[in-house]
């Protein structure tokens, strides 16, 4: 099925939502301790809850490798599902998740999930750090579509197809998917073939409207941030990632990895998240 949208528009819009898929299955999570409940043997009372937000064409299982590493070190982790239907509505949903937690929070977003956390964390006093993994970091008024168009280098436009879904008030909306035959080389180069096939089969589409919607908040202006640049990214150009990281004054690391870096290289992703956790614990 071919997209009726122009290559440039599809490229830009998909980039915003080009989050990776992980292996199949439900991502496990450890909720923050309830009031009065003793902490686990490896937990510290000031340890933040780490909340991991996926992007388009993904689900929470894209974080499985990162979640396992964090949990083995005793950290509380939550990886909620993102609706992928609109930036404002997605951010509002994630904000409701944040408001259900107690204690400090380290909020992590991949790709389109970066735009979501930038908006969801605005005014959320308990969010102490933002971590962007090959993600969008929009200014107020910017959409993922606009950000992608600033830099060349994406090859995602040729890999897309458009589907239709019913809107609650009637009519149809457009949602974007990645063709299975090019999914691995486009999103997850270096990921084992069988894993990439599972990722492609289970991809969750994103509404085109979500990628065109401008941000109304930019929490990275007031909350310390970290950024991982994936140098082999074929979805968000690495130049765009570096530019956004610099603008946000994020503490930045560079990894030779594809866009699906949380699947291909969960170790460096975990290390960056833990850097933010240590900063929160030390009060820096």
C-alpha positions as CSV (number, residue, x, y, z in Angstrom):
1,X,0.0,0.0,0.0
2,X,1.6,3.3,-1.0
3,X,1.3,6.5,1.0
4,X,-0.6,9.4,-0.6
5,X,1.6,11.8,1.5
6,X,4.7,13.3,-0.1
7,X,8.0,11.6,0.6
8,X,9.3,14.6,2.5
9,X,6.2,14.8,4.7
10,X,6.1,11.1,5.4
11,X,9.8,11.1,6.1
12,X,9.5,13.9,8.6
13,X,6.4,12.6,10.2
14,X,7.6,9.1,10.6
15,X,10.8,10.3,12.0
16,X,8.9,11.9,14.8
17,X,7.4,8.5,15.6
18,X,10.1,6.3,14.4
19,X,10.6,4.6,17.8
20,X,11.8,1.1,17.7
21,X,10.0,-2.1,18.5
22,X,11.5,-4.5,20.9
23,X,11.1,-8.3,21.3
24,X,7.6,-9.5,21.7
25,X,6.1,-9.8,25.2
26,X,5.0,-7.5,28.0
27,X,7.6,-5.3,29.5
28,X,7.8,-5.9,33.2
29,X,7.8,-3.0,35.7
30,X,8.3,-2.5,39.4
31,X,5.9,0.1,40.8
32,X,7.0,2.8,43.2
33,X,6.6,1.7,46.9
34,X,3.3,2.5,48.4
35,X,3.2,4.7,51.4
36,X,4.5,2.9,54.4
37,X,5.8,-0.1,52.4
38,X,9.4,-1.0,53.1
39,X,11.8,-0.6,50.2
40,X,13.4,-3.6,48.6
41,X,16.9,-4.8,49.6
42,X,18.6,-2.7,46.9
43,X,16.4,0.3,46.9
44,X,17.3,3.6,48.4
45,X,14.5,5.9,49.7
46,X,15.6,8.7,47.4
47,X,15.9,6.4,44.3
48,X,13.7,7.8,41.5
49,X,11.2,5.7,39.6
50,X,12.4,5.3,36.1
51,X,9.6,5.8,33.5
52,X,10.4,4.6,30.0
53,X,8.3,6.0,27.1
54,X,8.4,4.3,23.7
55,X,7.5,5.9,20.4
56,X,5.7,4.9,17.2
57,X,5.9,1.5,15.7
58,X,6.8,0.2,19.1
59,X,5.4,-0.9,22.4
60,X,6.9,-1.2,25.9
61,X,8.8,-4.3,25.0
62,X,11.2,-2.2,23.1
63,X,12.7,-1.4,26.5
64,X,13.0,-5.0,27.6
65,X,16.8,-5.1,27.5
66,X,17.0,-1.9,29.5
67,X,14.4,-2.8,32.0
68,X,16.1,-6.1,32.8
69,X,19.4,-4.3,33.5
70,X,17.8,-1.7,35.7
71,X,15.8,-4.2,37.7
72,X,18.8,-6.3,38.3
73,X,20.3,-3.3,40.0
74,X,17.2,-2.9,42.2
75,X,15.6,0.1,40.4
76,X,11.9,0.8,40.2
77,X,10.9,0.8,36.5
78,X,7.7,1.5,34.7
79,X,7.1,1.3,30.9
80,X,3.5,2.3,30.0
81,X,1.9,2.0,26.7
82,X,1.6,5.2,24.6
83,X,-1.6,5.7,22.6
84,X,0.2,7.3,19.6
85,X,-2.9,9.3,18.6
86,X,-2.0,12.9,19.3
87,X,0.9,14.8,21.0
88,X,-1.4,16.6,23.5
89,X,-3.5,13.6,24.3
90,X,-0.5,11.3,24.5
91,X,1.3,13.7,26.9
92,X,-1.8,14.0,29.0
93,X,-2.0,10.3,29.4
94,X,1.6,10.0,30.4
95,X,1.1,12.9,32.8
96,X,-1.6,10.9,34.5
97,X,0.8,8.0,34.9
98,X,3.4,10.3,36.4
99,X,0.8,11.7,38.8
100,X,0.0,8.2,40.1
101,X,3.6,7.7,41.3
102,X,5.3,8.8,44.5
103,X,8.8,10.2,44.9
104,X,11.2,11.6,42.3
105,X,11.0,10.5,38.7
106,X,13.5,10.0,35.8
107,X,11.6,10.3,32.6
108,X,13.0,8.6,29.5
109,X,11.7,9.0,25.9
110,X,12.7,7.4,22.6
111,X,12.0,9.1,19.3
112,X,8.4,10.5,19.2
113,X,8.4,9.6,23.0
114,X,10.9,12.5,23.4
115,X,8.3,15.0,22.3
116,X,5.8,13.4,24.6
117,X,8.0,13.6,27.7
118,X,8.9,17.2,26.9
119,X,5.3,18.1,27.2
120,X,4.2,15.7,29.9
121,X,6.9,16.8,32.3
122,X,6.0,20.5,32.2
123,X,5.0,21.6,35.7
124,X,5.6,18.1,37.1
125,X,7.7,18.9,40.1
126,X,8.7,15.3,40.8
127,X,10.3,14.8,37.4
128,X,13.9,15.5,38.1
129,X,15.6,14.4,34.9
130,X,14.7,13.9,31.2
131,X,16.6,11.4,29.2
132,X,16.3,11.4,25.4
133,X,17.2,8.3,23.4
134,X,17.6,9.2,19.7
135,X,14.5,11.4,20.3
136,X,12.8,14.6,19.4
137,X,13.2,17.6,21.7
138,X,10.8,20.2,20.4
139,X,10.5,23.8,21.3
140,X,7.1,25.3,21.9
141,X,5.4,25.6,18.5
142,X,7.5,23.0,16.8
143,X,6.3,19.7,15.5
144,X,8.3,16.6,14.8
145,X,7.6,17.2,11.1
146,X,9.2,20.6,11.2
147,X,12.2,19.3,13.2
148,X,12.9,16.5,10.8
149,X,12.9,18.9,7.8
150,X,15.8,20.9,9.2
151,X,18.3,18.3,8.3
152,X,18.8,15.8,5.4
153,X,19.8,12.2,5.8
154,X,16.6,10.2,6.5
155,X,15.6,7.4,4.2
156,X,12.3,6.7,5.9
157,X,10.0,8.2,3.3
158,X,10.5,5.3,0.9
159,X,9.7,2.8,3.7
160,X,6.3,4.0,4.7
161,X,2.7,3.1,4.0
162,X,-0.6,4.8,5.1
163,X,-3.5,3.1,6.7
164,X,-6.9,4.5,7.8
165,X,-8.6,4.3,11.1
166,X,-12.0,5.5,12.4
167,X,-12.1,8.7,14.3
168,X,-14.3,8.9,17.5
169,X,-16.5,11.6,16.1
170,X,-16.8,10.0,12.7
171,X,-14.7,10.0,9.6
172,X,-11.2,8.6,9.1
173,X,-7.7,9.4,10.2
174,X,-4.4,8.5,8.6
175,X,-1.9,6.4,10.4
176,X,1.6,5.4,9.3
177,X,3.4,2.0,9.3
178,X,6.7,0.8,8.1
179,X,6.8,-1.8,5.3
180,X,8.0,-5.1,6.7
181,X,10.3,-5.8,3.9
182,X,12.5,-2.8,4.8
183,X,11.9,-2.6,8.5
184,X,15.1,-4.1,9.6
185,X,17.5,-2.1,7.5
186,X,15.6,1.1,8.1
187,X,14.9,0.9,11.8
188,X,17.0,-1.9,13.4
189,X,20.1,-2.5,11.4
190,X,22.3,-4.9,13.4
191,X,19.4,-6.4,15.3
192,X,19.1,-10.2,14.7
193,X,16.9,-11.0,11.8
194,X,14.4,-13.0,13.8
195,X,14.1,-10.2,16.4
196,X,13.6,-7.6,13.7
197,X,10.9,-9.8,12.0
198,X,9.0,-9.9,15.3
199,X,9.4,-6.2,15.7
200,X,8.0,-5.5,12.3
201,X,5.1,-7.8,12.8
202,X,4.1,-6.2,16.0
203,X,4.6,-2.6,15.1
204,X,2.0,-0.1,16.3
205,X,1.1,2.6,13.9
206,X,1.1,6.3,14.8
207,X,-1.5,8.9,13.7
208,X,-0.1,11.3,11.2
209,X,-1.8,14.1,13.2
210,X,0.4,13.3,16.2
211,X,3.5,14.0,14.1
212,X,2.1,17.3,12.7
213,X,0.9,18.6,16.1
214,X,3.0,21.4,17.6
215,X,4.4,21.2,21.1
216,X,2.8,23.5,23.7
217,X,5.4,23.0,26.4
218,X,9.2,22.4,26.6
219,X,10.1,20.9,30.0
220,X,13.7,20.5,28.9
221,X,14.2,24.3,29.5
222,X,13.8,23.8,33.3
223,X,14.6,20.2,33.9
224,X,18.2,18.7,33.5
225,X,18.5,16.5,30.4
226,X,20.6,13.8,28.9
227,X,20.7,12.7,25.3
228,X,22.0,9.6,23.4
229,X,22.9,10.3,19.7
230,X,22.7,7.2,17.5
231,X,25.1,7.7,14.7
232,X,23.7,5.1,12.3
233,X,20.1,6.4,12.6
234,X,18.3,6.3,9.3
235,X,15.1,7.8,10.7
236,X,16.1,10.9,12.6
237,X,19.3,12.2,11.0
238,X,22.2,12.2,13.6
239,X,22.8,15.8,12.7
240,X,19.3,16.6,14.0
241,X,19.9,14.6,17.2
242,X,23.1,16.5,17.9
243,X,21.4,19.9,17.2
244,X,18.5,19.2,19.5
245,X,20.8,17.9,22.2
246,X,23.0,21.0,22.0
247,X,20.0,23.3,22.1
248,X,18.7,21.6,25.2
249,X,22.1,21.7,26.8
250,X,21.8,18.0,27.4
251,X,24.7,15.9,28.7
252,X,25.3,13.9,25.5
253,X,26.8,10.6,24.6
254,X,27.3,9.2,21.1
255,X,26.8,5.5,20.2
256,X,27.4,3.8,16.9
257,X,23.9,2.3,16.7
258,X,20.7,2.3,14.6
259,X,17.5,4.1,15.6
260,X,16.5,0.9,17.5
261,X,19.3,1.5,19.9
262,X,17.4,0.3,23.0
263,X,17.1,-3.0,21.3
264,X,20.5,-3.2,19.6
265,X,22.6,-1.6,22.4
266,X,20.6,-1.7,25.7
267,X,23.9,-1.3,27.7
268,X,24.8,2.2,26.7
269,X,21.1,3.3,27.0
270,X,21.0,1.9,30.5
271,X,24.3,3.6,31.4
272,X,22.9,7.0,30.3
273,X,19.7,6.4,32.3
274,X,21.8,5.5,35.4
275,X,23.9,8.7,35.0
276,X,20.7,10.6,35.3
277,X,19.6,8.5,38.3
278,X,22.9,9.2,40.1
279,X,22.5,12.9,39.5
280,X,19.1,12.9,41.0
281,X,20.2,11.0,44.0
282,X,23.1,13.3,44.6
283,X,20.9,16.4,44.2
284,X,23.0,17.8,41.3
